[in-house]
Amino acid sequence: MAPESTYFRKGFGLKTEVQDTLTADYDGQLVDLLRARDHQLVAGPVTIRLAKEFGFCYGVERAVEYAYQTRAKFPERRIYLAGEIIHNPHVNAKLKEMGIVFLAPSDKGFDYTGVQPEDVVILPAFGVTIHDFQTLRAIGCVMVDTTCGSVLNVWKRVEVYAKDGFTSLIHGKYYHEETRATASQVEKFPNGTYLVVRDMAQAEDVIAYIEGRFGGGRDAFLARYAHAASPHFDPDVHLKRIGVANQTTMLARESLAIGEVVGQAMARTHGESHRAEHFRTFDTICSATQDRQDAVNALLLEPIDVMLVVGGYNSSNTISLAALCAEKVRTFHLEDAAGLDPAAGTVRHRDLATGEEVVTAGWMPMEGPVRVGLTAGASTPNNKIGETVARVLATRGVDLASVA
């Protein structure tokens, strides 16, 4: 770890100094009103139901607050941020307005060529790779580490797997900052190994290989997953001892299911005693992600005509929420309230199948009563949720003043 004087994980004791600015930038009065009315707002023919858990989680609040504290602590210094603090375009835009420079990713971590010892670098809520951390330590700059505690818990799990000679099978997106940082933790051990699988379909490839029925054998498997595995990964060797972990923002039930079916495959192939000794699984989904998914499932037990999920298009936990909703009701994942055009009656949103941004007309009924469900990813501030509520009402011609 870098010397104490240049490494900070607990802020600078400036919460009071930055609180008013944070409140002005991110709080939302309409969200407060919804909370006060048991998460329901009825205005004319429109009923809006807000999930009981939504928006900013503790880890995100902490990361954003520490970034504001850093600017207050070092008003004259150059401050850099390794990527995005969280996956929300408005929060990141605010930090840029504060003069914080976003470092560009490179083939191996971020590009720190312009960083000097007198500069400050903020590490995002997702964490950074071992390589990034070591590079910054060598530079000797001030590091403000906002890595989420839930992410750190996954790192500890992966470290134990690597120490004990288990391959870390990580349910996540291999290109996501958090998963890259998590996977890099195995590098603390000479023979540490990982493999990242995106979903159950890719987990089925792992199962097929364990059971000796993967088409094309070793070379085909390596060709398919070389981009998502540690450099020395060999499926013949490294799928014999497996420890399952996950990116904290994935769909919880899928992470648990992947752990279960991979364990079953090892038992079928090698016997229960082998599974007991050579397979481990642990639910590392963060509590905030789980709470938001549970709240959406509870909301969807009610009659809902259409569901809006607000959050960055590159926000993994928002994408997971949208996928859950889409199983039960017509769902739109919009980046922010600007995606709703009340005059045109359209919504600009991320297509759940293709990931592309599209515009859809007639997204909600324009006649008769309508019940609109609403939730938001853990990186979405309350003011953006409130602005969405206002535009939903405007789409049906409801005057916002009438609901105050």
C-alpha positions, 0 to 999 in steps of 0.5 A, spaced: 500 500 500 502 507 498 504 511 504 499 513 509 500 520 507 498 519 500 493 514 500 486 516 503 480 511 503 475 515 508 475 522 505 477 528 508 472 530 514 469 535 509 462 532 509 459 538 512 462 543 507 460 539 501 453 537 503 449 543 501 452 542 494 451 535 493 444 536 495 443 542 490 446 537 485 442 531 486 436 531 491 429 531 488 423 534 491 418 529 487 422 523 490 421 526 497 413 527 495 413 519 493 416 517 499 411 521 503 405 518 500 408 510 500 411 511 494 405 512 490 403 518 486 396 519 483 394 525 479 388 525 474 388 518 470 396 517 472 398 513 478 406 512 478 408 507 483 415 507 485 419 501 487 421 501 495 428 501 493 431 505 488 437 510 486 443 511 489 446 506 494 451 507 500 457 505 496 455 510 490 453 516 495 460 515 498 464 515 492 460 521 489 461 525 496 469 523 496 470 526 489 467 532 492 471 532 498 477 531 494 476 537 490 474 541 496 481 539 499 485 540 493 482 546 490 489 548 487 491 541 484 490 537 478 485 532 480 484 526 475 479 520 475 481 513 473 475 512 468 468 514 471 466 515 478 460 511 477 455 509 471 451 515 470 452 521 465 450 527 469 454 525 475 460 524 471 459 531 467 458 534 474 465 532 476 468 535 469 465 541 471 469 541 477 475 541 473 476 533 474 480 530 468 477 523 466 483 518 464 482 514 458 483 507 458 488 503 455 490 496 453 492 495 460 489 499 465 488 507 464 493 512 461 497 515 467 503 518 463 500 525 464 500 524 472 505 527 476 507 526 484 504 532 486 497 530 482 491 527 485 488 521 482 481 518 484 479 511 484 472 509 482 467 506 486 468 500 481 476 499 483 482 499 479 486 493 477 492 491 481 496 494 475 493 501 475 494 501 483 501 499 482 502 504 477 500 510 481 504 507 487 510 508 483 508 515 481 507 517 488 501 521 487 495 522 492 490 516 491 483 517 493 480 510 493 472 510 493 472 503 491 465 500 494 465 495 500 461 490 496 467 490 491 472 489 496 468 483 499 468 480 492 476 481 491 477 478 498 473 472 496 477 471 489 484 472 493 482 466 497 480 462 491 487 464 488 491 463 494 488 456 495 489 454 488 482 455 485 480 458 478 475 464 480 469 463 475 466 470 475 459 471 473 460 478 470 462 482 463 469 481 462 470 488 459 466 492 465 471 496 470 469 492 476 470 485 473 477 487 470 479 489 477 476 483 481 479 478 476 486 482 477 486 480 484 488 473 482 495 476 480 497 477 487 499 469 486 503 466 481 498 461 479 492 465 480 487 464 474 480 466 472 475 465 467 469 470 466 462 468 464 457 473 462 451 469 463 448 462 463 449 460 456 456 461 457 456 457 464 453 452 460 460 452 455 464 451 462 459 445 464 460 442 457 467 442 458 467 439 465 463 433 462 467 432 456 462 434 451 464 441 448 465 441 441 472 442 438 475 441 445 481 445 448 483 449 442 475 451 441 474 453 448 480 457 448 479 461 442 472 462 444 474 465 451 481 467 451 479 474 451 475 473 458 480 468 461 487 469 465 493 469 460 495 462 462 488 459 463 488 452 460 481 449 461 484 442 462 488 444 468 484 450 471 477 447 470 478 442 476 478 446 482 473 452 481 470 458 486 465 462 483 464 469 484 460 475 481 460 482 479 456 485 484 451 488 479 449 482 476 442 479 476 442 475 483 438 469 481 442 468 475 449 468 479 446 463 484 444 458 478 450 458 475 454 456 481 449 451 482 449 448 475 457 448 475 457 445 482 452 439 479 456 438 473 463 437 477 459 432 482 456 428 475 463 428 472 468 427 478 463 425 484 460 428 490 467 428 494 470 431 488 465 437 488 466 438 496 473 438 496 474 442 489 468 446 488 466 453 492 461 458 491 459 464 494 453 469 493 457 476 492 451 480 489 451 487 493 445 488 498 443 494 494 443 490 488 439 485 491 434 490 495 433 493 488 431 487 484 427 484 490 423 491 490 422 491 483 419 483 484 415 486 489 412 492 485 411 487 479 406 483 483 401 489 482 397 491 476 402 495 472 401 498 465 408 500 463 415 500 467 420 505 466 427 504 469 432 510 469 439 509 469 446 510 465 446 505 459 452 502 461 450 501 468 450 494 469 445 494 475 440 498 471 440 493 465 439 487 470 433 491 473 430 492 466 431 485 464 427 483 470 421 488 469 421 486 461 419 479 464 413 481 466 411 488 463 412 492 457 419 496 460 423 501 457 430 503 460 431 510 459 438 514 461 434 520 464 428 524 463 430 527 457 428 520 454 421 522 454 418 527 449 411 529 452 409 533 446 411 527 441 409 522 446 415 518 445 421 515 449 428 514 447 431 508 450 436 502 450 433 496 446 433 491 451 435 486 446 440 489 441 443 494 446 442 500 441 438 507 443 431 507 439 425 511 439 418 508 441 412 512 440 405 510 444 409 508 450 403 508 454 396 509 453 393 516 452 386 514 454 383 512 460 387 510 467 394 508 467 399 505 472 406 507 471 411 503 475 418 506 476 425 504 478 432 507 477 439 504 478 444 505 484 447 510 480 441 514 478 440 521 483 434 523 485 433 529 481 433 525 475 428 520 478 424 526 479 424 529 472 422 523 469 416 523 474 414 530 471 415 528 464 410 522 465 405 526 468 406 532 462 405 526 457 398 525 459 397 533 460 397 533 468 399 539 471 405 538 476 403 544 480 396 540 481 400 534 485 404 538 490 
